[in-house]
Amino acid sequence: MGLPVSERRRCSVGRTASRSLYRLAFIGNCHRWLAAAYATLDPSLFSKAQEPAITGELVRAMKEVKLRATAPTWMIRMYVADDPPVNAPGRLGKQRRRVDIEFERSERGAVFCLCFEAKRLYRSDSTSEYLGDEGLGMFLRGEYARDEDTGAMLGYVQKESVDTWVGRLRAALDASLDLYQVTSEGQFAAALLIPEFPQTHRSVHLRPSVGRPILVYHTFLLFTSE
């Protein structure tokens, strides 16, 4: 005989909770790996660099960090890619979008994935670019992370301070909650994942085309010459 219905439900809830914990640990480790790579770079050298150049150097550095004898064991099953194509309905082959950074961890019966879209924050229209169709909008339309409940944004701060840009992004989102499909409890707010990135924030957005919301983490890396 199989398990009683009540026991099957309890097991199902337990598996769901366990997967959620594993996913949160995976998301934290993605940011830890990113932080370790960022720590090897000289930010001042990238104060005027284009996004692909910065992203490429971050991914290169992450791969070097993984090869260290001191690299933590959790990195062994994790992979990172720079500018990989993303599968989405209606887009095949060369028509597929390419996300800036993709992390993946595979294990028996489960694959965890986290996509990062990166934008420079350096001029008056950077806020709209960060939140626009080619930035946050890629997640809201389901172009990125369509099969996931979590996505991530990276802000490369090349002018002014991280606090300044955090304030601008918060104000822009709060002023247009409907435009950005922000949920009633998902307004832009601090969300500490790891000590190395104290300015990480999060927001939650509806995705009508997907049928479920997405939680987006926002992390900011300083690349100024000062």
Secondary structure, DSSP 8 states (H G I E B T S, - for coil): ----HHHHHHHHHHHHHHHHHHHHHHHHHHHHHHHHHHTTS-GGGGTT--HHHHHHHHHHHHHHHHTSTT--GGGTTEEEEES-EE-BTTB-GGGSEE-SEEEEEEETTEEEEEEEEEEEE-STTHHHHHHSTTTTHHHHTTSSSTT-SEEEEEEEE-SS-HHHHHHHHHHHHHHTTTTTTB-TT--SEE--S-TT-TT-EEEEE--TTTTS-EEEEEEEEE----
